[in-house]
Amino acid sequence: MMLAVDLMLWLFVVALALAAAMRGRLLLVQGTRAGVIDFLHLLPRIGIGVIGAGYIAEILPRALIAPWLGAESGLTGIVIAVLGGALTPGGPVVGFAIGAAALKGGAGAPQVIAYSTAWALYAVHRLVLYEVPMMPARVVWLRALVSLPLPFIAAGAAILIGKP
């Protein structure tokens, strides 16, 4: 499965490179240069995040995860997960690594779904550092407000559908 996703992503990159080349050699060179520079800047961060995720998975206290975030924790666990997701700083490597580590430590799937949904929709650091400076504050807070029930809905749907 992972190989198929990788292959599809590379095919998409090749299609974009061909589209850029058809518009001109300079565009192809500039796009390649920008992509390589971004890659070189992100590579150390991704490596640190992946290695850090391994440490997170090992140091999370398993005895605390199951009672607070396990399948039996119910709505309380979902609320804790939503708050954790909203307060987790960092990018996808951090957010999803914490979710994966929590699953390994005994967290329930609905709780992890609530965590990752809350992290994706309204991580506080992104609201304050990125969204408010770039968009009118009223729009940002309205978006956050209408997003509030979505992690709970996602967790509820996971409970109704069954174990993912």
C-alpha positions as CSV (number, residue, x, y, z in Angstrom):
1,M,0.0,0.0,0.0
2,M,2.8,2.4,0.9
3,L,4.6,1.7,-2.3
4,A,1.4,2.5,-4.3
5,V,1.1,5.8,-2.5
6,D,4.7,6.7,-3.1
7,L,4.4,5.8,-6.7
8,M,1.3,7.9,-7.1
9,L,3.0,10.9,-5.5
10,W,6.1,10.5,-7.7
11,L,3.8,10.3,-10.8
12,F,2.2,13.5,-9.7
13,V,5.6,15.2,-9.3
14,V,6.6,14.0,-12.8
15,A,3.3,15.4,-14.3
16,L,3.9,18.7,-12.6
17,A,7.5,18.8,-13.9
18,L,6.2,18.1,-17.4
19,A,3.6,20.8,-17.1
20,A,6.3,23.2,-16.0
21,A,8.7,22.2,-18.8
22,M,5.9,22.7,-21.4
23,R,5.6,26.3,-20.1
24,G,9.3,26.9,-20.4
25,R,12.7,25.7,-19.3
26,L,13.2,28.5,-16.9
27,L,10.0,27.6,-15.0
28,L,11.2,24.0,-14.8
29,V,14.6,25.0,-13.4
30,Q,13.1,27.5,-10.9
31,G,10.5,24.9,-9.7
32,T,13.2,22.3,-9.3
33,R,15.5,24.6,-7.4
34,A,12.7,25.8,-5.1
35,G,11.6,22.2,-4.5
36,V,15.2,21.0,-3.7
37,I,15.8,23.9,-1.3
38,D,12.5,23.2,0.5
39,F,13.4,19.5,0.7
40,L,16.8,20.3,2.2
41,H,15.3,22.6,4.8
42,L,12.6,20.1,5.8
43,L,14.7,16.9,5.8
44,P,16.4,17.5,9.1
45,R,13.0,18.5,10.8
46,I,11.3,15.4,9.4
47,G,14.2,13.2,10.7
48,I,14.1,14.8,14.1
49,G,10.3,14.4,14.2
50,V,10.4,10.7,13.3
51,I,13.1,9.9,15.8
52,G,11.4,12.0,18.4
53,A,8.1,10.1,17.7
54,G,9.9,6.9,18.5
55,Y,11.0,8.3,21.9
56,I,7.5,9.6,22.6
57,A,6.0,6.2,21.9
58,E,8.5,4.7,24.4
59,I,8.2,7.2,27.2
60,L,4.5,7.7,27.3
61,P,3.3,6.1,30.5
62,R,1.2,3.2,29.4
63,A,-0.4,2.9,32.8
64,L,-1.9,6.3,32.4
65,I,-2.9,6.2,28.8
66,A,-5.5,3.3,29.0
67,P,-7.5,4.7,31.9
68,W,-7.6,8.3,30.5
69,L,-7.6,7.7,26.8
70,G,-8.5,4.0,26.4
71,A,-11.7,2.7,24.8
72,E,-13.3,2.5,28.2
73,S,-12.7,6.2,29.0
74,G,-15.7,7.3,27.0
75,L,-16.6,10.9,26.6
76,T,-14.1,12.0,29.3
77,G,-11.3,10.4,27.2
78,I,-12.6,12.1,24.1
79,V,-12.7,15.5,25.8
80,I,-9.1,15.0,27.0
81,A,-8.0,13.9,23.5
82,V,-9.7,17.0,22.0
83,L,-8.0,19.3,24.4
84,G,-4.7,17.5,23.8
85,G,-5.0,17.9,20.1
86,A,-5.9,21.6,20.4
87,L,-2.8,22.2,22.6
88,T,-0.3,20.1,20.7
89,P,2.2,22.3,18.9
90,G,4.1,21.2,15.8
91,G,3.5,19.8,12.4
92,P,2.1,16.5,11.2
93,V,5.2,14.5,12.2
94,V,4.6,15.5,15.8
95,G,0.8,15.3,15.9
96,F,0.4,12.0,14.2
97,A,3.4,10.5,16.0
98,I,1.7,11.3,19.3
99,G,-1.5,9.8,18.1
100,A,0.3,6.6,16.9
101,A,2.2,6.4,20.2
102,A,-1.1,6.8,22.1
103,L,-2.6,3.9,20.2
104,K,0.4,1.7,20.9
105,G,0.1,2.7,24.6
106,G,-3.6,1.6,24.9
107,A,-5.6,4.6,23.7
108,G,-8.9,3.9,22.0
109,A,-9.4,4.6,18.3
110,P,-12.2,7.1,18.8
111,Q,-10.0,9.0,21.3
112,V,-7.1,9.1,18.9
113,I,-9.5,10.1,16.0
114,A,-10.8,13.0,18.2
115,Y,-7.2,14.0,19.0
116,S,-6.0,14.1,15.5
117,T,-9.1,15.8,14.2
118,A,-8.8,18.5,16.9
119,W,-5.1,18.9,16.1
120,A,-5.8,19.3,12.4
121,L,-8.8,21.7,12.9
122,Y,-7.9,24.0,15.7
123,A,-4.4,23.7,17.1
124,V,-4.1,26.8,19.2
125,H,-0.6,27.6,18.1
126,R,-1.6,27.7,14.4
127,L,-4.6,29.9,15.1
128,V,-2.5,32.5,16.9
129,L,0.7,32.3,14.9
130,Y,-0.6,31.7,11.3
131,E,-4.3,32.2,10.9
132,V,-5.0,35.4,12.8
133,P,-2.0,37.3,11.3
134,M,-3.1,36.3,7.7
135,M,-6.8,36.5,7.8
136,P,-9.4,38.7,9.6
137,A,-9.6,37.6,13.2
138,R,-13.4,37.4,12.9
139,V,-13.1,34.8,10.1
140,V,-10.5,32.8,12.0
141,W,-12.6,32.6,15.2
142,L,-15.7,31.8,13.3
143,R,-13.9,29.0,11.5
144,A,-12.7,27.7,14.9
145,L,-16.1,28.0,16.4
146,V,-17.9,26.0,13.7
147,S,-15.1,23.4,13.9
148,L,-15.5,22.8,17.6
149,P,-18.0,19.9,17.3
150,L,-16.2,18.1,14.5
151,P,-13.7,16.0,16.6
152,F,-16.6,14.9,18.8
153,I,-18.6,13.9,15.7
154,A,-15.6,12.1,14.2
155,A,-15.1,10.1,17.5
156,G,-18.9,9.4,17.7
157,A,-18.9,8.1,14.1
158,A,-15.9,5.9,14.9
159,I,-17.8,4.4,17.9
160,L,-20.9,3.8,15.7
161,I,-19.0,2.3,12.8
162,G,-16.8,0.1,15.0
163,K,-13.1,-0.3,15.5
164,P,-11.2,1.2,12.6
